[in-house]
Every structure is written in structure tokens, then in C-alpha cells.
Amino acid sequence: MPLLRQLELELNSYDPRNQSTLVESLLTQQKNALIVGHSNTIPELARLLCECAVADLDDTEYDRLIIISVADSEAVVKTLQQNRVFQP
């Protein structure tokens, strides 16, 4: 948790089986958030946030970052992967 300490942030956990609650909270708060999860939770969470297609993650992938920006109810998704940038 070095990033949390460096940025003086608090860790908040969420229930990955009930991601709609997290999505609602994120969209209501309208703040930046870093969400860390696993290959079986993050793609679905991204799909719920952007209401768009997001590729699944393989269990062996550790180098993909999905960035979702929401403004005025419109989502923009960018995927970063080891020096490469992909648009869905």
C-alpha cells in the first residue's frame, strides 16, 4: 500500500459480487478513483461504468489498465498496456 501512504488516501473495500452498488457510488460522487481487482471482476465493473464493450482479462494478464472518464453521462474508455494504447 505504498501508493495509499504516499498520496495519504484511505483504502475502501467493495463487494465484487455486488458491483452495481460501487458503480452507483462512483457515478454519484463524481471523483477520481483507483479500483484494483482481478481478471474476473474488473472487466465487468468497467462495462457497468461505461455501458460499453470492454474486453475480458485473461488470468495471466498483469499489465492492462482500463481508464474510464465519465462527464455529462458520457463515458470515454482508454486501455493502456505496456507502452501501448488501445481504444475499444
Contact map, one row per residue, 1 for C-alpha under 8 A:
1111100000000000000000000000000000000000000000000000000000000000000000000000000000000000
1111110000000000000000000000000000000000000000000000000000000000000000000000000000000000
1111111000000000000000000000000000000000000000000000000000000000000000000000000000000000
1111111111100000000000000000000000000000000000000000000000000000000000000000000000000000
1111111110000000000000000000000000000000000000000000000000000000000000000000000000000000
0111111110000000000000000000000000000000000000000000000000000000000000000000000000000000
0011111110000000000000000000000000000000000000000000000000000000000000000000000000000000
0001111111000000000000000000000000000000000000000000000000000000000000000000000000000000
0001111111100000000000000000000000000000000000000000000000000000000000000000000000000000
0001000111110000000000000000000000000000000000000000000000000000000000000000000000000000
0001000011111000000000000000000000000000000000000000000000000000000000000000000000000000
0000000001111100000000000000000000000000000000000000000000000000000000000000000000000000
0000000000111110000000000000000000000000000000000000000000000000000000000000000000000000
0000000000011111001001000000000000000000000000000000000000000000000000000000000000000000
0000000000001111111000000000000000000000000000000000000000000000000000000000000000000000
0000000000000111111000000000000000000000100000000000000000000000000000000000000000000000
0000000000000011111000000000000000000000000000000000000000000000000000000000000000000000
0000000000000011111111000000000000000000000000000000000000000000000000000000000000000000
0000000000000111111111100000000000000000000010000000000000000000000000000000000000000000
0000000000000000011111110000000000000000000000010000000000000000000000000000000000000000
0000000000000000011111111000000000000000000000000000000000000000000000000000000000000000
0000000000000100011111111100000000000000000000000000000000000000000000000000000000000000
0000000000000000001111111110000000000000000010011000000000000000000000000000000000000000
0000000000000000000111111111000000000000000000000000000000000000000000000000000000000000
0000000000000000000011111111100000000000000000000000000000000000000000000000000000000000
0000000000000000000001111111111010000000000000000000000000000000000000000000000000000000
0000000000000000000000111111110000000000000000001000000000000000000001000000000000000000
0000000000000000000000011111110000000000000000000000000000000000000000000000000000000000
0000000000000000000000001111111000000000000000000000000000000000000000000000000000000000
0000000000000000000000000111111100000000000000000000000000000000000000000000000000000000
0000000000000000000000000100111110000000000000000000000000000000000000000000000000000000
0000000000000000000000000000011111000000000000000000000000000000000000000000000000000000
0000000000000000000000000100001111100000000000000000000000000000000000000000000000000000
0000000000000000000000000000000111110000000000000000000000000000000000000000000000000000
0000000000000000000000000000000011111000000000000000000000000000000000000000000000000000
0000000000000000000000000000000001111100010000000000000000000000000000000000000000000000
0000000000000000000000000000000000111110110000000000000000000000000000000000000000000000
0000000000000000000000000000000000011111110000000000000000000000000000000000000000000000
0000000000000000000000000000000000001111111000000000000111101000000000000000000000000000
0000000000000000000000000000000000000111111100000000000110000000000000000000000000000000
0000000000000001000000000000000000001111111110000000000000000000000000000000000000000000
0000000000000000000000000000000000011111111111000000000000000000000000000000000000000000
0000000000000000000000000000000000000011111111100000011110000000000000000000000000000000
0000000000000000000000000000000000000001111111110000010000000000000000000000000000000000
0000000000000000001000100000000000000000111111111000000000000000000000000000000000000000
0000000000000000000000000000000000000000011111111110010000000000010100000000000000000000
0000000000000000000000000000000000000000001111111111110000000000000000000000000000000000
0000000000000000000100100000000000000000000111111111000000000000000000000000000000000000
0000000000000000000000100010000000000000000011111110000000000000000100000010000000000000
0000000000000000000000000000000000000000000001111111000000000000000101000111100000000000
0000000000000000000000000000000000000000000001111111100000000000000000000010000000000000
0000000000000000000000000000000000000000000000110111110000000000000000000000000000000000
0000000000000000000000000000000000000000000000100011111000000000000000000000000000000001
0000000000000000000000000000000000000000001101100001111100000000000000000000000000000001
0000000000000000000000000000000000000000001000000000111110000000000000000000000000000000
0000000000000000000000000000000000000011001000000000011111000000000000000000000000000000
0000000000000000000000000000000000000011001000000000001111101000000000000000000000000000
0000000000000000000000000000000000000010000000000000000111111000000000000000000000000000
0000000000000000000000000000000000000010000000000000000011111000000000000000000000000000
0000000000000000000000000000000000000000000000000000000001111100000000000000000000000000
0000000000000000000000000000000000000010000000000000000011111111000000000000000000000000
0000000000000000000000000000000000000000000000000000000000011111000000000000000000000000
0000000000000000000000000000000000000000000000000000000000001111100000000000000011000000
0000000000000000000000000000000000000000000000000000000000001111110000000000001111000000
0000000000000000000000000000000000000000000000000000000000000011111000000000001110000000
0000000000000000000000000000000000000000000001000000000000000001111100000000111100000000
0000000000000000000000000000000000000000000000000000000000000000111110000000111100000000
0000000000000000000000000000000000000000000001001100000000000000011111000011110000000000
0000000000000000000000000000000000000000000000000000000000000000001111100011100000000000
0000000000000000000000000010000000000000000000000100000000000000000111111111000000000000
0000000000000000000000000000000000000000000000000000000000000000000011111110000000000000
0000000000000000000000000000000000000000000000000000000000000000000001111100000000000000
0000000000000000000000000000000000000000000000000000000000000000000001111110000000000000
0000000000000000000000000000000000000000000000000100000000000000000001111111000000000000
0000000000000000000000000000000000000000000000001110000000000000000111101111100000000000
0000000000000000000000000000000000000000000000000100000000000000000111000111110000000000
0000000000000000000000000000000000000000000000000100000000000000011110000011111000000011
0000000000000000000000000000000000000000000000000000000000000000011100000001111100001111
0000000000000000000000000000000000000000000000000000000000000001111000000000111110001111
0000000000000000000000000000000000000000000000000000000000000001111000000000011111111100
0000000000000000000000000000000000000000000000000000000000000011100000000000001111111100
0000000000000000000000000000000000000000000000000000000000000011000000000000000111110000
0000000000000000000000000000000000000000000000000000000000000000000000000000000111111000
0000000000000000000000000000000000000000000000000000000000000000000000000000000111111100
0000000000000000000000000000000000000000000000000000000000000000000000000000011110111110
0000000000000000000000000000000000000000000000000000000000000000000000000000011110011111
0000000000000000000000000000000000000000000000000000000000000000000000000000111000001111
0000000000000000000000000000000000000000000000000000110000000000000000000000111000000111
